[in-house]
Amino acid sequence: MPDSDIKPDLCPACGARNDCSLADPRTADQACWCYAVSIDPAVLEALPAALRNQSCLCPRCAQVEAQLQAAARPIP
């Protein structure tokens, strides 16, 4: 995929919206959701080299949905 086809707001693995706050000019001053989770390095290494470090994965492809749900739960 040529660099010109890489969209910072789309997941490089599946093409879905990645909800990256850094890719949206309105929220670019906020930390991305991915800063608060631990992504398995093997998940990132599975991407073709040309797609790494170009845009965020979506939570599903990053395999962190459970982490995000746990972080969103109120502490009793």
N, CA, C and O atoms as a GROMACS GRO file, in nm:
protein
  304
    1MET      N    1   0.085  -0.117   0.000
    1MET     CA    2   0.000   0.000   0.000
    1MET      C    3   0.090   0.124   0.000
    1MET      O    4   0.172   0.139   0.090
    2PRO      N    5   0.076   0.210  -0.096
    2PRO     CA    6   0.157   0.332  -0.099
    2PRO      C    7   0.123   0.421   0.021
    2PRO      O    8   0.010   0.420   0.070
    3ASP      N    9   0.223   0.498   0.068
    3ASP     CA   10   0.202   0.586   0.183
    3ASP      C   11   0.083   0.679   0.162
    3ASP      O   12   0.014   0.713   0.259
    4SER      N   13   0.057   0.719   0.039
    4SER     CA   14  -0.054   0.810   0.013
    4SER      C   15  -0.189   0.745   0.041
    4SER      O   16  -0.289   0.815   0.058
    5ASP      N   17  -0.194   0.612   0.045
    5ASP     CA   18  -0.318   0.541   0.074
    5ASP      C   19  -0.340   0.522   0.224
    5ASP      O   20  -0.448   0.478   0.264
    6ILE      N   21  -0.243   0.552   0.306
    6ILE     CA   22  -0.254   0.534   0.450
    6ILE      C   23  -0.335   0.650   0.508
    6ILE      O   24  -0.301   0.766   0.490
    7LYS      N   25  -0.441   0.616   0.578
    7LYS     CA   26  -0.529   0.714   0.641
    7LYS      C   27  -0.509   0.706   0.791
    7LYS      O   28  -0.531   0.600   0.849
    8PRO      N   29  -0.468   0.815   0.857
    8PRO     CA   30  -0.439   0.809   1.000
    8PRO      C   31  -0.559   0.776   1.088
    8PRO      O   32  -0.543   0.735   1.202
    9ASP      N   33  -0.681   0.795   1.035
    9ASP     CA   34  -0.800   0.766   1.115
    9ASP      C   35  -0.857   0.627   1.091
    9ASP      O   36  -0.962   0.592   1.146
   10LEU      N   37  -0.788   0.547   1.010
   10LEU     CA   38  -0.835   0.412   0.979
   10LEU      C   39  -0.734   0.308   1.023
   10LEU      O   40  -0.613   0.330   1.016
   11CYS      N   41  -0.785   0.196   1.068
   11CYS     CA   42  -0.701   0.084   1.111
   11CYS      C   43  -0.627   0.028   0.989
   11CYS      O   44  -0.690  -0.001   0.888
   12PRO      N   45  -0.496   0.012   0.997
   12PRO     CA   46  -0.422  -0.042   0.884
   12PRO      C   47  -0.447  -0.191   0.860
   12PRO      O   48  -0.414  -0.243   0.754
   13ALA      N   49  -0.506  -0.259   0.958
   13ALA     CA   50  -0.531  -0.402   0.944
   13ALA      C   51  -0.665  -0.432   0.878
   13ALA      O   52  -0.674  -0.518   0.791
   14CYS      N   53  -0.771  -0.358   0.920
   14CYS     CA   54  -0.904  -0.391   0.869
   14CYS      C   55  -0.972  -0.276   0.796
   14CYS      O   56  -1.071  -0.298   0.726
   15GLY      N   57  -0.921  -0.155   0.810
   15GLY     CA   58  -0.980  -0.040   0.742
   15GLY      C   59  -1.092   0.029   0.818
   15GLY      O   60  -1.148   0.127   0.769
   16ALA      N   61  -1.127  -0.022   0.936
   16ALA     CA   62  -1.232   0.041   1.017
   16ALA      C   63  -1.176   0.167   1.084
   16ALA      O   64  -1.055   0.185   1.091
   17ARG      N   65  -1.266   0.253   1.133
   17ARG     CA   66  -1.220   0.372   1.208
   17ARG      C   67  -1.144   0.324   1.331
   17ARG      O   68  -1.187   0.230   1.399
   18ASN      N   69  -1.034   0.389   1.361
   18ASN     CA   70  -0.951   0.346   1.474
   18ASN      C   71  -0.971   0.431   1.599
   18ASN      O   72  -0.912   0.403   1.703
   19ASP      N   73  -1.054   0.535   1.590
   19ASP     CA   74  -1.083   0.623   1.704
   19ASP      C   75  -0.958   0.689   1.763
   19ASP      O   76  -0.954   0.718   1.882
   20CYS      N   77  -0.857   0.711   1.680
   20CYS     CA   78  -0.734   0.775   1.726
   20CYS      C   79  -0.757   0.923   1.746
   20CYS      O   80  -0.793   0.994   1.652
   21SER      N   81  -0.737   0.970   1.869
   21SER     CA   82  -0.759   1.112   1.896
   21SER      C   83  -0.653   1.197   1.827
   21SER      O   84  -0.679   1.313   1.795
   22LEU      N   85  -0.535   1.143   1.803
   22LEU     CA   86  -0.428   1.219   1.738
   22LEU      C   87  -0.456   1.241   1.590
   22LEU      O   88  -0.403   1.335   1.530
   23ALA      N   89  -0.538   1.157   1.530
   23ALA     CA   90  -0.570   1.169   1.388
   23ALA      C   91  -0.680   1.272   1.361
   23ALA      O   92  -0.702   1.311   1.246
   24ASP      N   93  -0.748   1.315   1.466
   24ASP     CA   94  -0.858   1.411   1.452
   24ASP      C   95  -0.809   1.547   1.500
   24ASP      O   96  -0.776   1.562   1.618
   25PRO      N   97  -0.805   1.646   1.414
   25PRO     CA   98  -0.756   1.779   1.455
   25PRO      C   99  -0.830   1.836   1.576
   25PRO      O  100  -0.773   1.915   1.651
   26ARG      N  101  -0.956   1.798   1.595
   26ARG     CA  102  -1.034   1.850   1.708
   26ARG      C  103  -0.987   1.792   1.841
   26ARG      O  104  -1.008   1.854   1.945
   27THR      N  105  -0.924   1.674   1.839
   27THR     CA  106  -0.881   1.609   1.964
   27THR      C  107  -0.732   1.577   1.964
   27THR      O  108  -0.685   1.500   2.047
   28ALA      N  109  -0.658   1.635   1.871
   28ALA     CA  110  -0.516   1.603   1.856
   28ALA      C  111  -0.432   1.638   1.979
   28ALA      O  112  -0.320   1.589   1.993
   29ASP      N  113  -0.484   1.721   2.068
   29ASP     CA  114  -0.411   1.756   2.189
   29ASP      C  115  -0.437   1.658   2.304
   29ASP      O  116  -0.384   1.674   2.413
   30GLN      N  117  -0.519   1.555   2.278
   30GLN     CA  118  -0.551   1.454   2.380
   30GLN      C  119  -0.475   1.325   2.350
   30GLN      O  120  -0.446   1.294   2.234
   31ALA      N  121  -0.443   1.251   2.453
   31ALA     CA  122  -0.376   1.122   2.435
   31ALA      C  123  -0.471   1.023   2.369
   31ALA      O  124  -0.590   1.022   2.398
   32CYS      N  125  -0.417   0.942   2.284
   32CYS     CA  126  -0.495   0.837   2.216
   32CYS      C  127  -0.529   0.725   2.315
   32CYS      O  128  -0.457   0.703   2.412
   33TRP      N  129  -0.639   0.656   2.289
   33TRP     CA  130  -0.680   0.543   2.373
   33TRP      C  131  -0.570   0.438   2.382
   33TRP      O  132  -0.558   0.368   2.482
   34CYS      N  133  -0.489   0.427   2.278
   34CYS     CA  134  -0.387   0.322   2.276
   34CYS      C  135  -0.276   0.345   2.378
   34CYS      O  136  -0.201   0.253   2.410
   35TYR      N  137  -0.265   0.468   2.430
   35TYR     CA  138  -0.164   0.496   2.533
   35TYR      C  139  -0.199   0.429   2.665
   35TYR      O  140  -0.112   0.409   2.749
   36ALA      N  141  -0.325   0.394   2.684
   36ALA     CA  142  -0.372   0.339   2.811
   36ALA      C  143  -0.383   0.187   2.811
   36ALA      O  144  -0.430   0.128   2.909
   37VAL      N  145  -0.340   0.122   2.704
   37VAL     CA  146  -0.350  -0.024   2.696
   37VAL      C  147  -0.214  -0.084   2.663
   37VAL      O  148  -0.120  -0.014   2.625
   38SER      N  149  -0.206  -0.212   2.678
   38SER     CA  150  -0.085  -0.286   2.644
   38SER      C  151  -0.113  -0.373   2.522
   38SER      O  152  -0.189  -0.469   2.530
   39ILE      N  153  -0.052  -0.337   2.409
   39ILE     CA  154  -0.072  -0.413   2.285
   39ILE      C  155   0.041  -0.514   2.271
   39ILE      O  156   0.158  -0.479   2.280
   40ASP      N  157   0.005  -0.638   2.249
   40ASP     CA  158   0.103  -0.746   2.232
   40ASP      C  159   0.192  -0.711   2.112
   40ASP      O  160   0.141  -0.687   2.003
   41PRO      N  161   0.324  -0.708   2.131
   41PRO     CA  162   0.414  -0.678   2.019
   41PRO      C  163   0.395  -0.771   1.899
   41PRO      O  164   0.420  -0.730   1.786
   42ALA      N  165   0.351  -0.894   1.922
   42ALA     CA  166   0.327  -0.988   1.812
   42ALA      C  167   0.215  -0.938   1.720
   42ALA      O  168   0.218  -0.963   1.599
   43VAL      N  169   0.117  -0.868   1.777
   43VAL     CA  170   0.008  -0.813   1.697
   43VAL      C  171   0.064  -0.708   1.600
   43VAL      O  172   0.028  -0.706   1.482
   44LEU      N  173   0.151  -0.623   1.651
   44LEU     CA  174   0.210  -0.520   1.566
   44LEU      C  175   0.305  -0.580   1.463
   44LEU      O  176   0.308  -0.535   1.348
   45GLU      N  177   0.381  -0.680   1.503
   45GLU     CA  178   0.475  -0.744   1.411
   45GLU      C  179   0.404  -0.820   1.300
   45GLU      O  180   0.463  -0.848   1.196
   46ALA      N  181   0.278  -0.855   1.322
   46ALA     CA  182   0.202  -0.927   1.220
   46ALA      C  183   0.162  -0.835   1.104
   46ALA      O  184   0.128  -0.883   0.995
   47LEU      N  185   0.166  -0.705   1.127
   47LEU     CA  186   0.136  -0.611   1.019
   47LEU      C  187   0.251  -0.608   0.919
   47LEU      O  188   0.367  -0.622   0.959
   48PRO      N  189   0.222  -0.589   0.792
   48PRO     CA  190   0.331  -0.568   0.696
   48PRO      C  191   0.415  -0.448   0.740
   48PRO      O  192   0.361  -0.350   0.790
   49ALA      N  193   0.545  -0.456   0.721
   49ALA     CA  194   0.637  -0.351   0.766
   49ALA      C  195   0.595  -0.212   0.718
   49ALA      O  196   0.610  -0.115   0.791
   50ALA      N  197   0.543  -0.202   0.597
   50ALA     CA  198   0.505  -0.073   0.540
   50ALA      C  199   0.387  -0.009   0.614
   50ALA      O  200   0.366   0.112   0.603
   51LEU      N  201   0.311  -0.088   0.688
   51LEU     CA  202   0.193  -0.035   0.759
   51LEU      C  203   0.220  -0.005   0.906
   51LEU      O  204   0.138   0.058   0.972
   52ARG      N  205   0.334  -0.048   0.956
   52ARG     CA  206   0.365  -0.025   1.098
   52ARG      C  207   0.398   0.122   1.122
   52ARG      O  208   0.459   0.188   1.038
   53ASN      N  209   0.358   0.170   1.238
   53ASN     CA  210   0.387   0.307   1.281
   53ASN      C  211   0.332   0.414   1.188
   53ASN      O  212   0.385   0.525   1.181
   54GLN      N  213   0.226   0.382   1.116
   54GLN     CA  214   0.164   0.478   1.026
   54GLN      C  215   0.032   0.530   1.081
   54GLN      O  216  -0.001   0.647   1.064
   55SER      N  217  -0.043   0.442   1.147
   55SER     CA  218  -0.170   0.479   1.209
   55SER      C  219  -0.204   0.374   1.314
   55SER      O  220  -0.150   0.264   1.314
   56CYS      N  221  -0.295   0.412   1.402
   56CYS     CA  222  -0.337   0.319   1.509
   56CYS      C  223  -0.420   0.204   1.454
   56CYS      O  224  -0.495   0.219   1.357
   57LEU      N  225  -0.404   0.091   1.516
   57LEU     CA  226  -0.497  -0.019   1.494
   57LEU      C  227  -0.629   0.018   1.562
   57LEU      O  228  -0.630   0.103   1.650
   58CYS      N  229  -0.737  -0.045   1.521
   58CYS     CA  230  -0.862  -0.029   1.596
   58CYS      C  231  -0.851  -0.119   1.720
   58CYS      O  232  -0.769  -0.211   1.721
   59PRO      N  233  -0.932  -0.095   1.823
   59PRO     CA  234  -0.924  -0.178   1.943
   59PRO      C  235  -0.943  -0.327   1.916
   59PRO      O  236  -0.881  -0.410   1.981
   60ARG      N  237  -1.029  -0.362   1.818
   60ARG     CA  238  -1.051  -0.504   1.788
   60ARG      C  239  -0.924  -0.566   1.732
   60ARG      O  240  -0.883  -0.672   1.778
   61CYS      N  241  -0.863  -0.503   1.633
   61CYS     CA  242  -0.742  -0.560   1.573
   61CYS      C  243  -0.623  -0.555   1.668
   61CYS      O  244  -0.534  -0.640   1.661
   62ALA      N  245  -0.622  -0.456   1.759
   62ALA     CA  246  -0.516  -0.448   1.859
   62ALA      C  247  -0.538  -0.551   1.970
   62ALA      O  248  -0.450  -0.573   2.054
   63GLN      N  249  -0.654  -0.613   1.970
   63GLN     CA  250  -0.691  -0.716   2.068
   63GLN      C  251  -0.688  -0.661   2.210
   63GLN      O  252  -0.636  -0.725   2.302
   64VAL      N  253  -0.744  -0.540   2.227
   64VAL     CA  254  -0.744  -0.476   2.359
   64VAL      C  255  -0.884  -0.435   2.404
   64VAL      O  256  -0.896  -0.357   2.499
   65GLU      N  257  -0.987  -0.486   2.341
   65GLU     CA  258  -1.123  -0.446   2.379
   65GLU      C  259  -1.152  -0.476   2.527
   65GLU      O  260  -1.216  -0.395   2.594
   66ALA      N  261  -1.105  -0.590   2.577
   66ALA     CA  262  -1.129  -0.624   2.718
   66ALA      C  263  -1.058  -0.526   2.810
   66ALA      O  264  -1.113  -0.489   2.915
   67GLN      N  265  -0.939  -0.482   2.773
   67GLN     CA  266  -0.867  -0.383   2.855
   67GLN      C  267  -0.943  -0.251   2.861
   67GLN      O  268  -0.953  -0.190   2.967
   68LEU      N  269  -0.995  -0.208   2.747
   68LEU     CA  270  -1.069  -0.082   2.743
   68LEU      C  271  -1.198  -0.092   2.823
   68LEU      O  272  -1.236   0.004   2.891
   69GLN      N  273  -1.267  -0.206   2.816
   69GLN     CA  274  -1.391  -0.224   2.891
   69GLN      C  275  -1.362  -0.224   3.040
   69GLN      O  276  -1.436  -0.165   3.118
   70ALA      N  277  -1.253  -0.291   3.081
   70ALA     CA  278  -1.217  -0.296   3.223
   70ALA      C  279  -1.182  -0.156   3.274
   70ALA      O  280  -1.216  -0.121   3.387
   71ALA      N  281  -1.115  -0.077   3.193
   71ALA     CA  282  -1.077   0.059   3.234
   71ALA      C  283  -1.198   0.149   3.245
   71ALA      O  284  -1.197   0.245   3.322
   72ALA      N  285  -1.303   0.120   3.169
   72ALA     CA  286  -1.423   0.204   3.170
   72ALA      C  287  -1.517   0.171   3.286
   72ALA      O  288  -1.605   0.251   3.318
   73ARG      N  289  -1.499   0.055   3.349
   73ARG     CA  290  -1.585   0.016   3.461
   73ARG      C  291  -1.554   0.102   3.583
   73ARG      O  292  -1.438   0.127   3.614
   74PRO      N  293  -1.658   0.146   3.652
   74PRO     CA  294  -1.634   0.224   3.775
   74PRO      C  295  -1.574   0.135   3.884
   74PRO      O  296  -1.607   0.016   3.894
   75ILE      N  297  -1.489   0.193   3.962
   75ILE     CA  298  -1.429   0.119   4.074
   75ILE      C  299  -1.527   0.122   4.190
   75ILE      O  300  -1.570   0.230   4.231
   76PRO      N  301  -1.562   0.004   4.244
   76PRO     CA  302  -1.661   0.000   4.354
   76PRO      C  303  -1.607   0.061   4.480
   76PRO      O  304  -1.677   0.066   4.581
   0.00000   0.00000   0.00000
